């Protein structure tokens, strides 16, 4: 049996035997389930529009989008489940092993959501199944509750295989493959056809509707509170062993209280760790006099995430050399934000930021060629100190819409409703002999989340200060408020 087979009971190696007498006792004497229907999800009408848009891209075809399956962390312990973003985008469901099927129907298309049924009292699964049993993991939605919540007609998961069995004259089928192995086994590999579905599912998420923007804004607001929590904690954690872990924990607490959790692993990079673009080991000391590069985001209960970076002086005041680097990155970010507007190329804001960075590096004598030459694709020498792109799409994934084709994303044009990050940085490695000793070990990134509007863009994260003097004043104000 596969992991998603509704008939499987998942028990552990150290579970005690169950006697017939105990089994009979456990399956009787329970009150009727009085759980109220959750009603309709507040985003249900928006998700229905997305499903219609998807069906219009593939008229006459059946489309299969699984939520995904649980993944083992260690032996019989699973990671906390997080459904595939395409499934959430279309259905708003968040349970493992569910599967959305959109197929041709009378007058257009019809939608079915295949749902794992709640384990019945009879048979013992509700108290013996470690993965899905109610006494182990809590109740799951019934078919009726799932239908009310999502606005989609629901069928038992156990009927998915039979319903997907290809019949002569049946509709051609595309599958979002690689999400649920048990669903992959039900359908032949569609090759390029399946890959095209994957791309379209990403591309449909490029432009956010009003509800999505509001959810990202809520995640941003919670993230702002998390950054404030970290700043308030800095005096206590400075110079303590593994202070980066303390930072990670403080922010993680806010993420779990205010949302579903972290949108991605927190980067709490102090001192020379700030030069490592995705530093998530977070095992270093946060020393007074150093910088702390904090890249973190709260994932809302809707699973939309924020993605913000601030580089903070641990002491509350930048040193002159730190401020020099910070101000250059700030100027680059300002140029990037100003370049975000409808009709601009996606690459424009990055190029605007890099023009500022390259000019600054040339002024400091760090470039072996003129800035304009470095900015040419055949050169790019400034990238030694600022390797990555200056931003990306943001939404259900921190790096959203990643399977979209280049012509619609990287080489595409910005539209109203695009939500993206603007995040230039400078990263001087501790061992880089091409820079003066005073710069070595300094890493600075400033990242904000913006939504493209008809007349430019709106910075969703503007509640967090960015300019150097404002950052210092904000930190000191938070410390004073603690006393």
URTAUR-V50021 format. One record per backbone hydrogen bond with DSSP energy under -1.0 kcal/mol. NH is the residue of the N-H (numbers start at 0). CO is the residue of the C=O. E is the energy in kcal/mol with one decimal. If there is no record, write none. Layout:
BEGIN
NH;CO;E
NH;CO;E
END
This chain:
BEGIN
4;1;-1.7
7;4;-2.1
14;11;-1.6
22;18;-2.7
23;19;-2.4
24;20;-2.1
25;21;-2.7
26;22;-1.3
40;148;-2.7
43;40;-2.2
46;42;-2.2
47;43;-2.2
48;44;-1.5
49;45;-1.7
50;46;-2.2
51;47;-2.0
52;48;-2.2
53;49;-2.3
54;50;-2.6
55;51;-2.0
60;57;-1.7
61;171;-3.2
62;101;-3.3
63;173;-2.4
64;99;-3.1
66;97;-2.8
72;76;-3.3
73;76;-2.0
76;73;-2.3
78;70;-2.7
83;66;-2.3
87;83;-2.0
88;84;-2.7
89;85;-1.4
90;86;-2.3
91;87;-1.7
96;67;-3.4
98;113;-1.8
99;64;-2.7
100;111;-2.9
101;62;-2.6
102;109;-2.6
104;107;-1.7
107;104;-2.1
109;102;-3.2
111;100;-2.5
112;152;-2.6
113;98;-3.2
114;154;-2.7
123;120;-1.3
126;123;-1.2
127;123;-1.8
128;124;-2.3
129;9;-3.5
132;128;-2.0
134;125;-2.4
135;132;-1.5
136;132;-2.6
137;133;-1.8
145;141;-2.7
146;142;-2.3
147;143;-2.3
148;144;-2.3
149;145;-2.4
150;146;-2.2
154;112;-2.2
156;114;-2.3
158;155;-1.8
159;156;-2.0
162;158;-2.3
163;159;-2.0
169;166;-2.7
173;61;-2.7
175;63;-2.5
176;174;-1.6
183;179;-2.2
184;180;-1.5
185;182;-1.4
192;189;-1.7
194;190;-1.9
195;191;-2.4
196;192;-1.7
197;193;-2.1
198;194;-2.1
199;195;-2.6
200;196;-2.6
201;197;-1.5
202;198;-2.5
203;199;-2.4
204;201;-1.2
205;202;-1.3
207;416;-2.5
212;208;-2.3
213;209;-2.0
214;210;-1.8
215;211;-2.5
216;212;-2.5
217;213;-1.9
218;214;-2.1
219;215;-2.4
220;216;-2.5
221;217;-2.0
222;218;-2.0
223;219;-2.4
224;220;-1.5
225;221;-1.7
226;222;-2.2
227;223;-2.1
228;224;-2.3
229;225;-2.0
230;226;-2.4
231;227;-2.4
232;228;-1.5
233;229;-1.1
236;232;-1.7
237;233;-2.0
238;285;-2.5
239;236;-1.9
242;239;-1.2
243;283;-2.6
245;241;-1.3
246;242;-2.3
247;243;-2.5
248;244;-2.7
249;245;-2.7
250;246;-2.4
251;247;-2.5
252;248;-2.1
253;249;-1.5
254;250;-2.2
255;251;-2.0
256;252;-2.0
257;253;-3.0
258;254;-1.2
259;298;-2.3
260;298;-1.3
262;296;-2.7
266;294;-2.7
268;292;-2.7
270;290;-2.5
272;269;-1.9
273;270;-1.9
274;271;-1.6
275;272;-2.0
278;275;-1.2
289;286;-2.0
291;311;-2.8
292;268;-3.4
293;309;-2.7
294;266;-2.5
295;307;-2.4
298;260;-3.2
299;303;-3.0
302;299;-2.3
304;394;-2.5
305;297;-1.6
307;295;-2.0
308;446;-1.4
309;293;-2.0
311;291;-3.0
313;289;-2.5
315;312;-1.8
322;318;-2.8
323;319;-1.8
324;320;-1.8
325;321;-2.8
326;322;-2.9
327;323;-1.4
328;324;-2.1
329;325;-2.8
330;326;-2.3
331;327;-2.0
332;328;-2.6
333;329;-2.5
334;330;-2.0
335;331;-2.2
336;332;-3.0
337;333;-2.1
339;336;-1.5
342;413;-2.6
343;340;-1.9
345;411;-2.6
347;344;-1.3
350;346;-2.4
351;347;-2.6
352;348;-1.9
353;349;-2.6
354;350;-1.9
355;351;-1.2
356;352;-2.1
357;353;-3.2
358;354;-1.8
359;355;-2.2
360;356;-2.6
361;357;-2.4
362;358;-2.3
363;359;-1.9
364;361;-1.5
365;360;-2.7
373;369;-2.3
374;370;-1.9
375;372;-1.3
378;375;-2.3
379;373;-1.9
382;379;-1.7
383;380;-1.7
384;381;-1.8
393;418;-2.5
394;396;-1.5
399;392;-1.7
403;400;-1.9
407;404;-1.9
410;405;-3.3
411;408;-1.7
413;343;-3.2
416;451;-2.1
417;414;-2.1
419;449;-2.5
420;391;-2.5
421;447;-2.1
422;389;-3.5
425;443;-2.4
426;384;-2.8
427;441;-2.8
431;428;-1.7
434;431;-1.1
438;435;-1.6
439;435;-1.0
440;427;-2.0
441;438;-1.7
443;425;-2.9
445;423;-1.6
446;308;-2.2
447;421;-1.6
449;419;-3.1
450;457;-2.2
451;417;-2.8
452;455;-1.8
455;452;-1.5
457;450;-2.4
459;448;-2.3
461;458;-1.2
463;460;-1.8
470;466;-2.4
471;467;-2.1
472;468;-2.4
473;469;-2.5
474;470;-2.4
475;471;-2.3
476;472;-2.1
477;473;-2.2
478;474;-2.0
479;475;-2.3
480;476;-2.1
END
